């Protein structure tokens, strides 16, 4: 049976506010483990993980949000997260400022 697609701006056909029951809880767990949310989600979803079912569901949701965010960035044309030459440009601007 094929998966049903929800409306745009929703997750599983429901608004995000209905899907996320405990906002920030997974991030706090990741921070307590000393990891990023992405790294913690990867650790929790690995086979043999002893995390409880709620944490595993939260990890799956975090991964889903990550892919949604990546798709949204690609549509906007961003995708890279900034100018890779920014530190170089800042250094050049500083030099120019000192000459004046």
Beta strands, then each sheet from edge to edge (+ up, - down):
end
